[in-house]
Amino acid sequence: MTTLTLIGKADCHLCDVAREVVEAVLADLPDDIADGVEVDERSILEDPALYEVWWEKVPVVLIDGHLLGHWRIAPDRLRAALIAAG
């Protein structure tokens, strides 16, 4: 199982865009890879430790705990990372 963590906050336009990118990439992946991805959305407003680390970089995408990117997430890069992890 691959864990994709999307760290953001409510009322964040870039977070909404990142969520759309994640959803589109997952929808486009082969089923055997997409079915092995668990998406874990977390809010910096609900977790002080996340806030301390990521407050000025949201949205943030982690793949199995490793930083893939922040602010703007490139679909091609996300797709490649999920395929490599799967």
QUIRAFEN-V330922 format. One record per pair of residues at least 4 apart in sequence whose ideal C-beta (glycine too) atoms are under 8 Angstrom apart, sorted by the first residue. I is the first residue (numbers start at 1). J is the second residue. Records with the same first field share a line. If there is no record, write none. Layout:
# QUIRAFEN-V330922
I->J  J
This chain:
# QUIRAFEN-V330922
1->36  37  38
2->36  37  38  63  64  82  85  86
3->37  38  40  62  63  64  65
4->22  37  38  39  40  61  62  63  82
5->40  41  42  60  61  62  63  65
6->15  18  19  22  39  40  41  42  59  60  61
7->42  43  44  50  54  58  59  60  61  62
8->12  14  15  18  19  41  42  43  44  58  59  60
9->15  43  44  45  58
10->43  45
12->16  58  59
13->17
14->18  58  59  71  72
15->19  58  59
16->20
17->21  59  72
18->22  59  61  72  73
19->23  41  59
20->24
21->25  73  75  78
22->26  39  61  73  78
23->27
24->28  75
25->29  75  78  79  82
26->34  37  39  82
27->34
28->79
29->33  34  37  79  82  83
30->34
31->35
32->36  86
33->37  82  83  86
36->86
37->82  86
42->46  47  50
43->47  50
44->50  51  54  55  58
45->51
47->51
48->52
49->53
50->54
51->55
54->58  60  70
57->70  71
58->70
59->70  71  73
60->67  69  70
61->67  68  69  70  73  78
62->66  67  68
63->68  81  82  85
64->85
68->73  77  78  81
69->73  74  77  78
73->77  78
74->78
75->79
76->80
77->81
78->82
79->83
80->84
81->85
82->86
